[in-house]
Amino acid sequence: MPAKELKEPCMECKDAEFQITVRQRKLCNSCYKRFVAYKVIARMSRYRPYGLDQPRHQLLLPVSFGVSSSVLLHILDTDRQRRLDESRLVGYDFHIIVVDPSTVSETARASFDQKFELMQKSFPAHTFTRVPFHSIFDHASEMEEIMREYAGTHFKDDTSLSNEQRLAAFRASISTATSQADIDTILLTRLIVAFAKKFECKSVLWGDSDSRLAAKALAGVAKGRGASLTWQVSDGMSPWGLEFEYPLRDLYKAELLQYESLCPELSDIVIPDQAPSENVLTKNLSIDELMLRYVQSQGAKYPGVMANVARTANKLESSTSSAAATCALCAGLLGNTEGNTGVTVANQAQDNHSSQFCYGCMRSRPEELC
Amino acid sequence: MAPTLCFNCKEARAVIIRPKNRHKLCRACFIEVFETEVHETIIGTNLFFRGERIAIGASGGKDSTVLAAVMKTLNERYDYGLELCLLSIDEGIRGYRDDSLETVKRNAKQYDMPLVIVGYGELYGWTMDQVVEQVGKKGNCTYCGVFRRQALDRGATRLKINHVVTGHNADDVAETVMMNLLRGDLPRLSRGTSIVTDSGASDVKRSKPLKYAYEKEIVLYAHHRQLDYFSTECIYSPEAFRGSARTLIKDLEKIRPSSILDIVKSGEDMAALVPAEVRGTTKSKKSGAAEDEPSGGCGSQNGRTSVGEMAAMEQQLSANEVAESNETEIKLPAAQPKAKSQPTKVLKAQTIKHCERCNYISSQRICKACLLLDGLNRNRPKTAIEVGIEDEEGSSTLMRQMERAHLSAT
C-alpha cells in the first residue's frame, strides 16, 4: 500500500492531517487531546504512586457541569483508566461532588437530573455525591451562627423555615451583585471543604482554567483579598488544612472548549456557558464578572499576558505566621499580612469594629458600614 | 424637597458626595475629613520626625498643589515642626512647563515656602524640547521619565534635604498594583505600594502622603479650597495610551467605589508575600526610589502601559513557550526527574548597583539616564555642539553640567 499523502501532517505523530493549531503547533485531533491531557497530568505528578503498599491519595473533585470541571474529570478519568488497562499503579482515587447547579443559580434549572445520571453512567469508576447548596446548614453547621453574625440586622434567621428558604433569605440580604457573587463563592467553598473533610481527602482539585484563575486573581485584588490569593489562585495549603490544587492552570479556556468539542461523550453532560450579555451597564456587573470579561477580551489579543497573571500570583508565598487570626467567614487573614505596615485598615477604622471578619468580607457585608 | 444635611455635622447642607464612600458632606466637613485622613496616614506610618526638612515635589498640577496645601495646613495645625520647601523640575517644554512653573511660583508665594527649580538643561545639557527635536514625539516620554527621577534626587541633594514628598494618589498606587500584576513584575509589586521608598544611592527618600487619597477627592479638595493649580496635560503626552489598568480601575470604581482603596490594601498585603529572593534587595539596603516608578512615563502616564508594550510582552511570552517546548524535545531523559523533584522555582533576582559614570543607583552597569544621554549625544549635530566638547563622553558632559548647575532660589 502506498504511503499516505498528507498535505500538512500533524507535527507530533506525522501520521494524520493537522486539524488544530495550538500555541504555534499544528496538531491532529488525537495529538491535541494528548497535549491537553499532558498539561493536566504533569500537574498531578505529586500524586504519583510510590509503591504497592502505599495507600492511594484521596482527592475531592467538585464538578459544576461547566466546561472546565467536566474536562478535568474526563482527563483524570481517562488517565486512570489507561493506567488500569495497562496494569500500572494508580496513585489516587477521587470523589466527585456536585453542588446542584439549580440551587446555586436560577439559570440552570432544566434537565439537570438527566445530566447527573448521564455523568454517573459515563464515569462509573467513581463515587458521586450530589447536594443542594442549602445543605450547607447540615454539613457545615457552624456556618449558621457565622452567617447570622455576618448579616447583622438585615437577616432574620427564621429556623422554622426550610434550609432552602433560610439560605435564600440570607443571600437576599446582600445588596450588590459584587457582594453576592463574593459571598456565594465563599459559601460554596465552605460546603465543599466540609465534604473534603468528611471524605478524609487530602486535596481539593478545582477546575479553574488559566483564564479563570487570571480573572480570580484580578478580582481578588480588586476586592481587597490580595492576601488570600496564595490559596485561591496558587496551588497551596488552604486555611482548612487541605491542599487546594488547580490542575488546569496551564490551559486557556478556549483550549478546554476545543477539547470538549472533541469528546462527544461530554456534549450531553456539559452545561454550556451563557454568552455574556452585551447590554449590561458596567456598574451593574459584579467585579468577578467584569474581570472575567476583561480577561476574555484581552485574552483574545494577548493570551500570554493574561496567563502570566495567574503565574505571577502563583509565585507569591503564603504568609509564614500560621498562628495569625483568621476571618470567621472566609478564613482569610484578619488585618494585614506580616510585614505590611500600610494603614488602609486603620484608615477605615469604623469598618473594622467587628474583629471577626476580614477586610474583604467587611466590604461585602449587607449593611453599608461606613 | 428639603436639602440633604451633611452626614458628618448634620447641620450644614450637603454639597458633596464623597467619591470614596458616597457620603453626603458639607464643604467644611469634606475639607476636614480629607485633611484628617492625610494626617492619620502621616501619623500611622510615622512618616516624619520633628525638625525634618521636607522638599515637596511640585509640578503645579492638582496633586502636588493639594499636597503642598495640605502639608502646610497640617504642619501648622498639628505642629509637626517640619521645614517645608517646594522643589520643581523644569523639563524645558515650552508652552507647558513654563506655564505650570508660573503656577508653582505663585504657590510658593501663597504658601510662603521657598522654591527651587532644577532644569534638565543644566542637569543633562538637553531640554525636552531639544530631545523631541531629536527623537520625535514617539518615545520621548521614556527620556523624560528617566531624567525626572534622577532630577528630583539631585535637586534635593543640592538643597541638602533627604526627604522628598510626591503627590502620588490612591489611583496611581492602585494602577501600579494592577500594572505590575499584569506585567508579572514581582520586584515592583513588592515595593510599589509602600509609602516610603528609600534610596540606596543617595540619602534621599521618597514618600507619598496622599497614597490613600482618591484622585477625585483631590480635585474636589482643590476646587473647594479654590487652590491655584495648572490643569493642562503635558503637550507631548496627549497621544499617550490610556492603558489597560487605567480603564479597568475606572470600571471598578463604578461598580464599587471602595475598589481603589481595596486594591491598595491587596497590593500592600501581596507586597509582603513576594518571596524575599525576588524583592531585589533586603530591608537594610532597599532599592532606590529611582527604580520604583515604571520607566517610560511622565506623571500623567505613570503606571500605564501602551498597547505596544503589551503586544511586545505577548510576543516574548509566546516565544518563551515555543523555546520551552523545543527544549523539552532535546532534554536528556535522565535530567527530568531531577527537575521535577525541585519543589520551588528559582526566581530571577534583581541586584542594585551604582552607575559607573554618574554613581547614580542602577540595576545595570551604566544607568538608564547615562545610556539615553549617550544615544542623544552621539546623534547631536556637530554644528550644535560647543567648541571643545566634541570628544567628551555623555557622562563627562553630565558632570560638567552638574558642576555648572546653580540653583535659583526664588
Chai-1 contact restraints between the chains, C-beta under 6 A:
chainA,res_idxA,chainB,res_idxB,connection_type,confidence,min_distance_angstrom,max_distance_angstrom,comment,restraint_id
A,R23,B,E321,contact,1.0,0.0,6.0,A-B,restraint_1
A,Q24,B,V322,contact,1.0,0.0,6.0,A-B,restraint_2
A,T178,B,I255,contact,1.0,0.0,6.0,A-B,restraint_3
A,T178,B,R256,contact,1.0,0.0,6.0,A-B,restraint_4
A,V221,B,I263,contact,1.0,0.0,6.0,A-B,restraint_5
A,V221,B,S266,contact,1.0,0.0,6.0,A-B,restraint_6
A,A222,B,L252,contact,1.0,0.0,6.0,A-B,restraint_7
A,A222,B,S259,contact,1.0,0.0,6.0,A-B,restraint_8
A,A222,B,I263,contact,1.0,0.0,6.0,A-B,restraint_9
A,K223,B,D262,contact,1.0,0.0,6.0,A-B,restraint_10
A,G224,B,D262,contact,1.0,0.0,6.0,A-B,restraint_11
A,G224,B,K265,contact,1.0,0.0,6.0,A-B,restraint_12
A,G224,B,S266,contact,1.0,0.0,6.0,A-B,restraint_13
A,G226,B,S266,contact,1.0,0.0,6.0,A-B,restraint_14
A,G226,B,D269,contact,1.0,0.0,6.0,A-B,restraint_15
A,G226,B,M270,contact,1.0,0.0,6.0,A-B,restraint_16
A,A227,B,D269,contact,1.0,0.0,6.0,A-B,restraint_17
A,T282,B,D251,contact,1.0,0.0,6.0,A-B,restraint_18
A,T282,B,K254,contact,1.0,0.0,6.0,A-B,restraint_19
A,K283,B,K254,contact,1.0,0.0,6.0,A-B,restraint_20
A,K283,B,I255,contact,1.0,0.0,6.0,A-B,restraint_21
A,I287,B,I255,contact,1.0,0.0,6.0,A-B,restraint_22
A,L290,B,D251,contact,1.0,0.0,6.0,A-B,restraint_23
A,Y302,B,M310,contact,1.0,0.0,6.0,A-B,restraint_24
A,Y302,B,E314,contact,1.0,0.0,6.0,A-B,restraint_25
A,G304,B,E314,contact,1.0,0.0,6.0,A-B,restraint_26
A,G304,B,L317,contact,1.0,0.0,6.0,A-B,restraint_27
A,G304,B,S318,contact,1.0,0.0,6.0,A-B,restraint_28
A,V305,B,M310,contact,1.0,0.0,6.0,A-B,restraint_29
A,V305,B,M313,contact,1.0,0.0,6.0,A-B,restraint_30
A,V305,B,E314,contact,1.0,0.0,6.0,A-B,restraint_31
A,N308,B,G184,contact,1.0,0.0,6.0,A-B,restraint_32
A,V309,B,L181,contact,1.0,0.0,6.0,A-B,restraint_33
A,T312,B,G184,contact,1.0,0.0,6.0,A-B,restraint_34
A,L316,B,L273,contact,1.0,0.0,6.0,A-B,restraint_35
A,E317,B,L273,contact,1.0,0.0,6.0,A-B,restraint_36
A,E317,B,P275,contact,1.0,0.0,6.0,A-B,restraint_37
A,T337,B,D269,contact,1.0,0.0,6.0,A-B,restraint_38
A,T337,B,A272,contact,1.0,0.0,6.0,A-B,restraint_39
A,G339,B,A272,contact,1.0,0.0,6.0,A-B,restraint_40
A,N340,B,E268,contact,1.0,0.0,6.0,A-B,restraint_41
A,N340,B,D269,contact,1.0,0.0,6.0,A-B,restraint_42
A,N340,B,A272,contact,1.0,0.0,6.0,A-B,restraint_43
A,G342,B,E268,contact,1.0,0.0,6.0,A-B,restraint_44
A,V343,B,T41,contact,1.0,0.0,6.0,A-B,restraint_45
A,V343,B,G44,contact,1.0,0.0,6.0,A-B,restraint_46
A,V343,B,T45,contact,1.0,0.0,6.0,A-B,restraint_47
A,T344,B,V264,contact,1.0,0.0,6.0,A-B,restraint_48
A,T344,B,K265,contact,1.0,0.0,6.0,A-B,restraint_49
A,A346,B,G44,contact,1.0,0.0,6.0,A-B,restraint_50
A,N347,B,Y212,contact,1.0,0.0,6.0,A-B,restraint_51
A,Y359,B,K265,contact,1.0,0.0,6.0,A-B,restraint_52
A,C370,B,N21,contact,1.0,0.0,6.0,A-B,restraint_53
